[in-house]
Amino acid sequence: MEQKTSFRTIDSKLSRVRSTWSKEATVTEECAEFESNLQMEGQVKIMVYRFASSECRSKDHKSAEELSPRNITGMGQADFQ
């Protein structure tokens, strides 16, 4: 069963890249995914962090308009390992 969780539960897993972000974390039975919209130099980078495989994937977008709407629960500095 899929559920939403707060950013604070995975905050300790992230380190190094600082930027403005909106966040949404999805927890499944297999793994937890963290998706963040990073506003960096006019581009939006979507970072997906998987606990299970400890991999970090990213996809660059030219503008935020290419992204689907998300619920923004807060703004701050995010660190990605």
SERO-4910 file (N, C-alpha, C, O; in steps of 0.05 Angstrom, whole numbers):
BEGIN
 pado doro    nc1    nc2    nc3   cac1   cac2   cac3    cc1    cc2    cc3    oc1    oc2    oc3
  Met    A     17    -24      0      0      0      0     17     25      0     36     28     16
  Glu    A     12     43    -18     28     67    -21     19     89     -2     -5     92      3
  Gln    A     38    103      9     31    125     28     51    148     25     73    144     16
  Lys    A     42    171     33     59    195     33     73    197     60     62    189     80
  Thr    A     97    208     59    112    212     84    125    239     83    129    251     62
  Ser    A    132    249    106    144    276    107    174    275     99    187    254    100
  Phe    A    183    298     90    211    300     81    231    294    104    252    283     99
  Arg    A    223    300    128    241    297    151    250    268    156    271    263    167
  Thr    A    233    249    147    240    221    152    264    212    134    277    192    141
  Ile    A    269    226    113    291    219     95    313    240     94    332    238     78
  Asp    A    309    261    109    328    284    108    357    275    114    375    286    102
  Ser    A    361    256    132    388    248    139    401    232    117    426    228    118
  Lys    A    386    223     97    397    207     75    409    225     53    422    215     35
  Leu    A    403    251     55    411    269     33    434    287     42    436    296     65
  Ser    A    453    292     23    475    310     29    487    321      3    488    308    -18
  Arg    A    498    345      5    515    358    -15    504    379    -34    516    400    -36
  Val    A    482    375    -48    473    395    -67    452    413    -54    432    404    -43
  Arg    A    457    440    -55    438    458    -42    423    473    -63    434    483    -83
  Ser    A    396    476    -59    380    490    -78    352    494    -67    345    484    -45
  Thr    A    336    509    -81    308    512    -73    292    488    -83    296    479   -106
  Trp    A    275    478    -66    261    453    -74    232    452    -64    225    465    -44
  Ser    A    217    436    -79    191    428    -69    192    398    -67    206    385    -82
  Lys    A    179    386    -48    184    358    -43    159    341    -40    138    350    -31
  Glu    A    162    316    -48    141    297    -44    154    269    -42    169    261    -60
  Ala    A    149    255    -21    162    229    -17    140    208    -19    119    210     -7
  Thr    A    147    187    -34    128    165    -36    141    140    -25    163    132    -32
  Val    A    126    127     -6    137    102      6    121     78     -3     96     78      0
  Thr    A    134     58    -14    121     34    -23    132     11     -6    150     15     11
  Glu    A    122    -13    -10    131    -36      5    160    -42     -1    175    -51     16
  Glu    A    168    -37    -26    195    -44    -35    216    -23    -28    238    -30    -19
  Cys    A    209      2    -32    228     23    -27    215     50    -23    191     52    -27
  Ala    A    231     69    -16    221     96    -14    233    113    -35    257    111    -41
  Glu    A    217    131    -47    227    148    -68    224    177    -59    203    185    -49
  Phe    A    244    193    -65    243    221    -59    245    237    -85    265    234    -99
  Glu    A    224    252    -91    225    269   -115    227    298   -108    211    308    -91
  Ser    A    245    312   -120    248    340   -113    252    356   -139    267    349   -157
  Asn    A    237    378   -140    241    396   -162    262    417   -155    257    434   -138
  Leu    A    285    415   -167    307    433   -161    308    456   -180    311    452   -204
  Gln    A    305    480   -170    307    504   -187    337    512   -188    346    525   -169
  Met    A    350    505   -209    379    512   -211    385    525   -238    381    512   -259
  Glu    A    394    549   -238    403    563   -261    382    563   -283    388    558   -307
  Gly    A    357    567   -276    335    569   -296    325    542   -305    307    540   -321
  Gln    A    337    520   -295    328    494   -302    315    480   -279    319    487   -256
  Val    A    299    460   -285    287    444   -264    298    416   -266    297    403   -286
  Lys    A    309    406   -243    320    379   -243    303    362   -224    300    369   -201
  Ile    A    294    340   -234    279    321   -217    298    300   -207    309    285   -222
  Met    A    301    299   -180    318    279   -168    301    258   -156    282    264   -140
  Val    A    306    233   -162    292    210   -150    312    194   -135    331    183   -146
  Tyr    A    308    191   -109    327    177    -92    313    151    -82    292    153    -69
  Arg    A    325    128    -88    313    103    -79    329     92    -55    354     88    -57
  Phe    A    315     87    -33    329     75    -10    339     47    -16    362     41     -8
  Ala    A    323     31    -29    329      3    -33    355     -1    -49    372    -17    -41
  Ser    A    359     15    -70    382     11    -87    403     32    -83    425     31    -94
  Ser    A    397     52    -66    415     74    -61    424     88    -86    447     96    -89
  Glu    A    406     90   -106    413    103   -131    399    130   -132    378    134   -121
  Cys    A    412    148   -147    400    174   -151    398    180   -180    418    181   -194
  Arg    A    373    183   -191    369    189   -219    360    218   -222    346    228   -204
  Ser    A    368    230   -243    359    257   -248    352    262   -277    363    249   -295
  Lys    A    333    279   -281    325    286   -308    323    316   -310    309    329   -294
  Asp    A    335    328   -330    335    357   -333    311    366   -350    304    353   -370
  His    A    299    388   -342    278    400   -358    285    429   -363    298    442   -347
  Lys    A    277    439   -386    283    466   -393    267    486   -378    276    509   -372
  Ser    A    243    478   -370    226    496   -355    207    481   -337    202    457   -341
  Ala    A    197    494   -316    179    481   -297    152    474   -310    137    458   -300
  Glu    A    146    487   -333    121    482   -346    119    454   -357     97    444   -363
  Glu    A    142    441   -360    142    414   -370    134    393   -348    129    370   -354
  Leu    A    134    403   -324    128    385   -301     99    384   -295     84    404   -299
  Ser    A     90    362   -284     63    360   -274     61    375   -248     81    377   -233
  Pro    A     37    386   -242     34    401   -217     39    383   -193     32    360   -193
  Arg    A     51    394   -172     56    379   -148     47    395   -123     44    420   -125
  Asn    A     43    381   -102     37    395    -77     63    405    -65     81    389    -59
  Ile    A     64    431    -60     88    442    -47     83    444    -17     67    461     -9
  Thr    A     98    428     -2     94    428     27    114    446     41    111    451     65
  Gly    A    134    456     27    153    473     40    176    480     22    180    468      1
  Met    A    191    500     30    215    508     15    239    507     33    237    510     57
  Gly    A    262    501     21    286    500     38    310    491     23    310    491     -2
  Gln    A    331    483     36    355    473     23    356    443     25    352    431     47
  Ala    A    361    430      2    362    401      2    390    392     -5    403    404    -22
  Asp    A    399    371      8    425    360      2    422    332    -10    409    315      2
  Phe    A    434    328    -34    431    302    -46    458    288    -47    478    299    -55
  Gln    A    457    263    -39    482    247    -39    488    236    -66    508    222    -69
***
